[in-house]
Amino acid sequence: MRDKTLQIDTQGFTLIEILVAMVIFSVTLLTLFSAFTAFLSSGTLVKNEVIRNECFRLGMKTIFSDLEQLFILQYPRYSKPEFNDEPDAYRFEGTRSDGRGEQFSHLSFASLNHAKTKAAPGNGAARIAYYVHSRGDRFDLLRSDTLAPYPKEGDPCSDPVLFKDITGFKLTYTDVNGDDHDTWDSDSKDFDFILPAMVHIQLDLKQNGITRSLVTAISLPANREAIK
């Protein structure tokens, strides 16, 4: 009877086959790693965008709350200033200046939206001011909030930052007739000693090398009769 012998193929992989398998494995691993890295990067970008949008929302909410609780003196407590009189402590004053080729607005007014802190406790009408402060080649929008006696200038070392890395902060004031003005002074005869009816806000932010303009407006809740 003929013996049947089990034949075993002892031939292994050639060097070429091993190299091809390693290349395929490396390409697959690199593809997976690239996809995972892209996923993490996109997640970080989304997270940063959410944080920026939340910071913008909170900053604009603060501005709206300040203006919605604006405080002014009414007649007869208010009287138009005569020559050499001290300015009204509760005046609404908006100016505009240039900084390194950029245009920035400055606004100060009285508001009941005083932020109580350990350094500034108490109640009353606070003097609110929005002003731009430079950090080298960058600009931030700061908010000053002080009770009487009101200082003439803000303190960049202690005033909180509303918006970082801005390239423009422009306020436009609309009067009761619908005309727009770059500046405003409620102690001035040019503005009939009253407040604007509406404030338009344009904020330019630079994010990831792209400048975005955010525009909104708010109607002021209080005013007084004009003095001609």
C-alpha positions in Angstrom: 0.0 0.0 0.0 1.4 3.3 -1.0 2.2 5.7 1.8 0.6 9.1 1.7 2.9 11.7 3.1 1.6 15.1 4.3 3.1 17.8 2.2 3.9 21.0 4.2 4.7 24.2 2.3 7.7 25.6 4.1 8.0 28.6 1.7 7.8 31.9 3.7 7.2 35.5 2.6 9.7 37.1 0.3 11.4 40.4 1.3 9.4 42.3 -1.4 6.1 41.0 0.1 7.1 42.1 3.6 8.2 45.5 2.4 4.9 45.9 0.4 2.9 44.9 3.5 4.8 47.4 5.7 4.2 50.2 3.2 0.5 49.4 3.1 0.3 49.3 6.9 2.3 52.6 7.2 0.0 54.3 4.7 -3.1 53.1 6.5 -1.7 54.1 9.9 -0.8 57.6 8.6 -4.2 58.0 7.1 -5.9 57.2 10.4 -3.5 59.5 12.3 -4.2 62.3 9.9 -7.9 61.9 10.2 -7.7 61.8 14.0 -5.5 64.9 14.0 -7.9 66.7 11.7 -10.8 65.7 14.0 -9.0 67.1 17.0 -8.1 70.3 15.2 -11.6 70.9 14.0 -12.9 70.2 17.5 -10.5 72.8 18.9 -11.5 75.4 16.2 -15.2 74.8 17.0 -14.5 75.1 20.8 -12.5 78.4 20.3 -15.3 79.8 18.0 -17.9 78.9 20.7 -15.8 80.6 23.3 -15.3 83.7 21.2 -19.1 83.9 20.4 -19.9 83.5 24.1 -17.4 86.3 25.0 -19.0 88.5 22.3 -22.5 87.8 23.6 -21.6 88.6 27.2 -19.8 91.8 26.1 -22.7 93.1 24.1 -25.1 92.1 26.9 -23.1 94.3 29.2 -23.3 97.2 26.9 -27.0 96.8 26.4 -27.6 96.5 30.1 -25.6 99.6 30.8 -27.6 101.6 28.2 -31.0 100.2 29.1 -30.4 101.5 32.7 -29.1 104.9 31.6 -29.6 107.7 34.1 -30.1 111.4 33.3 -31.3 114.4 35.3 -34.7 115.7 34.3 -36.1 119.2 34.8 -36.0 121.1 37.1 -33.0 119.2 38.6 -31.2 119.7 35.3 -30.3 123.1 33.9 -28.2 123.8 30.9 -24.7 124.8 31.8 -23.7 128.5 31.5 -20.3 129.9 30.7 -17.6 128.4 33.1 -20.2 126.0 34.7 -19.0 122.5 35.7 -20.2 119.9 33.2 -23.2 117.8 34.2 -22.0 114.8 36.2 -24.6 112.6 34.4 -23.9 113.9 30.9 -23.9 111.6 27.8 -20.6 112.2 26.0 -19.4 110.4 22.9 -16.2 111.2 21.1 -14.1 109.6 18.4 -10.3 109.5 17.8 -7.7 107.9 15.6 -5.2 105.3 16.9 -2.5 104.1 14.5 -4.7 104.6 11.5 -7.7 103.0 13.1 -10.8 104.8 14.3 -12.1 104.3 17.8 -15.1 105.7 19.7 -15.2 106.7 23.4 -18.4 106.8 25.3 -19.2 107.8 28.8 -22.6 108.2 30.6 -24.4 107.5 33.9 -26.1 104.2 34.5 -27.7 102.4 37.3 -26.1 99.1 36.1 -23.2 99.4 38.6 -21.2 96.2 39.0 -20.7 95.8 42.7 -17.2 94.5 43.6 -15.1 94.4 46.8 -13.2 97.3 45.3 -16.3 99.3 44.3 -19.3 98.4 46.6 -22.4 100.6 46.9 -25.4 101.8 45.0 -26.2 104.8 42.9 -25.6 106.0 39.3 -22.2 104.9 38.2 -20.2 106.6 35.5 -19.7 104.0 32.7 -17.1 104.5 30.1 -16.1 102.4 27.1 -12.6 103.2 25.8 -9.9 101.5 23.7 -6.5 100.6 25.2 -3.5 99.5 23.2 -1.3 96.5 24.0 1.6 97.0 21.8 0.2 96.4 18.3 -3.2 95.2 19.6 -6.2 96.9 20.9 -8.8 96.0 23.6 -12.1 97.6 24.5 -12.4 98.3 28.2 -15.2 99.2 30.5 -14.8 101.6 33.4 -17.5 101.6 36.2 -17.1 104.0 39.0 -19.4 105.7 41.6 -19.1 109.4 42.5 -16.8 111.2 42.7 -16.1 110.2 39.2 -12.5 110.1 37.9 -11.7 111.8 34.7 -9.9 108.8 33.2 -10.2 105.0 33.3 -7.6 102.7 34.8 -6.4 100.1 32.2 -4.8 98.1 35.0 -8.0 97.4 36.8 -10.9 98.0 34.3 -12.3 94.8 32.8 -11.8 94.0 29.1 -15.0 93.6 27.1 -13.4 92.6 23.8 -9.9 91.6 23.0 -8.0 92.1 19.8 -10.3 94.6 18.1 -9.4 96.6 15.0 -12.3 99.1 15.2 -14.9 100.4 17.6 -17.3 102.8 16.0 -20.4 104.4 17.6 -22.9 106.4 15.6 -25.6 108.5 17.3 -29.0 109.0 15.7 -31.0 112.1 16.9 -34.8 112.3 17.2 -35.0 113.6 13.5 -33.2 110.5 12.2 -29.9 112.3 11.5 -26.6 110.5 12.3 -23.7 112.0 14.2 -20.1 110.7 14.9 -20.0 112.4 18.3 -22.5 113.6 21.0 -22.6 115.8 24.0 -25.7 116.2 26.1 -24.3 119.4 27.6 -24.0 121.0 24.2 -26.4 123.4 22.5 -25.5 121.7 19.2 -27.5 118.7 20.5 -30.2 120.7 22.3 -28.9 119.4 25.6 -30.6 116.0 25.1 -29.5 112.5 24.4 -29.6 110.6 21.1 -32.6 108.5 20.3 -30.5 105.5 19.2 -26.9 104.3 19.4 -25.4 102.2 16.5 -22.5 100.0 17.4 -19.9 98.6 15.0 -17.2 96.4 16.4 -14.4 95.0 14.2 -12.7 91.9 15.4 -9.7 90.1 13.9 -9.8 86.3 14.3 -7.5 83.9 12.5 -6.3 86.6 10.2 -9.9 87.5 9.2 -11.6 90.7 10.2 -15.3 90.5 11.0 -17.6 93.5 11.5 -20.4 93.0 14.1 -23.1 95.6 13.9 -26.1 96.3 16.2 -28.1 99.1 17.6 -30.1 100.1 20.7 -32.7 102.6 21.4 -32.1 104.7 24.5 -34.9 104.3 27.1 -34.8 107.8 28.5 -34.5 111.4 27.3 -35.6 114.9 28.2 -37.1 117.8 26.4 -34.9 119.7 24.1 -33.7 123.2 25.0 -33.5 125.5 22.0 
